[in-house]
Amino acid sequence: MRRERECERSARFFYLLGARFKFEFRPKNKKHKQHPLEPSATLHHFTHPVWLDDWCGGFEGDASVDEFARWATLCAKLFGKRVRYWATFNEPTCSMFLGWITGMHTPGKIVHCGLAGKVLRNMLSAHTAAYRAMKSVDPSLQVGLVHHHIRFEAQGPSWLLWPAQYCCRWMNYWWGYDLVHTWMKT
């Protein structure tokens, strides 16, 4: 019961932000009415509700997938009438790379490659679960994932070129285009 209250409180906070958004950006003249703004929402933009860490250990824990999907469902129920465009995650590969490889972002872990892979797997699984859950609330919602495209290219002296090329191929897979697009095809 406490989990549901925390989840709902988190979603209601976003509901209040949405109400403020609607008030502040309502059409003010004819030009705005001809070209109205269309709101969009991102459920995870390098941060998530504290309760997700408390209950699941964030995306390091496998239970985060179902909890994130429940939260996405609640947000879709609360905002679905006003928000048509949804992003479940903003740049999950960046979040994973900065948080578990370089330590430049929360949780500040450095070179935890195995855990980084688990976090990314859970984020992509949570995206899939949230997508399905939100579409079950309203099939007309446009739900997706924000992904960046990074390409690593090897340079340097010829004696280092082969190892650099190998490393770049590996990095292109994990933090570039390949992994997310391969995942989305499944």
C-alpha positions in Angstrom: 0.0 0.0 0.0 2.8 2.4 0.9 4.4 1.7 -2.5 1.2 2.6 -4.3 0.9 5.9 -2.3 4.5 6.8 -3.1 4.0 6.0 -6.8 0.8 8.0 -6.9 2.3 10.9 -5.1 5.2 11.0 -7.6 2.7 10.9 -10.5 0.5 13.6 -9.0 3.6 15.8 -8.7 3.9 15.5 -12.4 0.2 16.1 -12.8 0.6 19.4 -11.0 3.5 20.3 -13.2 1.3 19.4 -16.2 -1.5 21.7 -14.9 1.0 24.5 -14.5 2.3 23.9 -18.0 -1.3 24.0 -19.4 -2.0 27.3 -17.6 1.3 29.0 -18.6 1.3 27.9 -22.2 -2.4 28.2 -23.1 -3.0 30.1 -26.4 -2.8 33.9 -25.8 -3.6 35.2 -29.3 -4.8 34.1 -32.7 -1.3 33.1 -33.9 -0.9 30.7 -30.9 -4.4 29.2 -31.6 -3.4 28.5 -35.2 -0.2 26.8 -34.1 -0.7 25.4 -30.7 2.0 23.8 -28.6 1.7 20.1 -28.2 3.0 18.9 -24.8 5.3 15.9 -24.5 6.5 14.0 -21.4 9.7 12.1 -20.5 9.4 9.7 -17.7 13.1 9.2 -17.1 15.6 12.0 -18.0 18.7 11.0 -16.1 16.7 10.8 -12.8 13.9 8.7 -11.4 11.7 8.8 -8.3 13.5 8.1 -5.0 11.1 5.3 -4.2 12.5 3.4 -7.2 16.0 3.3 -5.5 14.4 2.6 -2.1 12.4 -0.4 -3.2 14.4 -1.8 -6.1 17.9 -0.4 -6.0 17.1 1.7 -9.0 17.7 0.1 -12.4 20.4 -2.2 -10.8 17.5 -4.2 -9.4 15.4 -6.4 -11.7 12.2 -5.4 -9.9 12.6 -1.9 -11.3 11.2 -3.0 -14.6 7.7 -3.8 -13.2 7.8 -0.8 -10.9 8.7 1.6 -13.7 5.9 0.1 -15.9 3.4 0.6 -13.0 4.5 4.2 -12.6 4.2 4.7 -16.4 0.7 3.3 -16.4 -0.3 5.7 -13.6 1.2 8.7 -15.5 -0.6 7.6 -18.7 -3.9 7.4 -16.8 -3.4 10.9 -15.2 -2.1 12.7 -18.3 -3.2 10.6 -21.3 -6.0 13.0 -22.2 -3.6 16.0 -22.4 -0.2 14.4 -23.4 0.0 12.4 -26.6 3.7 12.2 -27.0 5.7 10.2 -24.4 9.4 9.2 -24.1 10.0 6.5 -21.5 13.8 7.2 -21.3 16.0 10.0 -22.5 19.3 8.5 -23.7 19.5 5.4 -21.6 23.0 4.5 -23.0 24.3 7.9 -21.8 22.8 7.5 -18.4 24.4 4.1 -18.1 27.8 5.2 -19.5 28.0 8.3 -17.3 26.7 6.6 -14.1 28.4 3.2 -14.2 31.4 3.6 -16.4 32.8 7.1 -16.1 31.3 8.0 -12.7 30.4 11.5 -13.9 26.7 11.0 -13.1 24.6 9.4 -10.3 25.4 6.9 -8.9 29.0 7.8 -9.6 30.4 4.3 -10.2 33.6 3.9 -12.2 34.2 1.0 -14.6 31.4 -1.3 -13.3 31.0 -2.8 -16.7 28.9 -5.8 -15.7 26.6 -3.7 -13.6 26.4 -1.1 -16.4 25.2 -3.9 -18.7 22.5 -5.0 -16.2 21.3 -1.4 -15.8 21.0 -0.9 -19.5 19.2 -4.2 -19.9 16.8 -3.2 -17.1 16.2 0.2 -18.6 15.5 -1.2 -22.1 13.2 -3.9 -20.5 11.5 -1.1 -18.5 11.0 0.8 -21.7 9.3 -2.2 -23.3 7.1 -2.9 -20.3 6.2 0.8 -20.0 5.4 1.0 -23.7 3.0 -2.0 -23.5 1.4 -0.7 -20.3 0.8 2.8 -21.6 -0.6 1.5 -24.9 -3.0 -0.7 -22.9 -4.3 2.5 -21.2 -4.7 4.3 -24.5 -3.5 2.8 -27.9 -3.4 6.3 -29.5 -0.5 7.4 -27.2 2.8 7.9 -29.1 5.4 6.2 -26.9 9.0 6.0 -27.7 12.6 6.3 -26.5 15.0 9.2 -27.0 18.3 7.9 -28.4 21.4 9.6 -29.5 23.9 8.4 -32.1 27.6 8.3 -31.1 30.1 6.9 -33.5 33.6 6.0 -32.2 36.3 6.0 -34.9 39.9 4.8 -34.4 42.8 7.1 -35.1 46.5 6.9 -34.2 49.7 5.3 -35.2 49.5 2.2 -37.3 50.8 -0.1 -34.6 47.8 0.9 -32.4 45.2 1.1 -35.1 43.9 -2.5 -34.9 43.4 -2.5 -31.1 41.8 1.0 -31.4 39.5 -0.3 -34.1 38.5 -3.3 -32.0 37.8 -1.0 -29.0 35.7 1.4 -31.2 33.6 -1.4 -32.6 32.9 -2.6 -29.0 32.1 1.0 -27.9 29.9 1.6 -30.9 27.9 -1.5 -30.0 27.4 -0.7 -26.3 27.1 3.1 -26.4 26.3 3.9 -29.9 23.7 2.9 -32.4 23.8 -0.9 -32.5 22.6 -2.1 -29.1 19.5 0.0 -28.8 18.5 -0.6 -32.4 19.1 -4.3 -32.1 17.0 -4.3 -28.9 14.2 -2.5 -30.6 14.0 -5.1 -33.4 13.3 -7.9 -30.8 
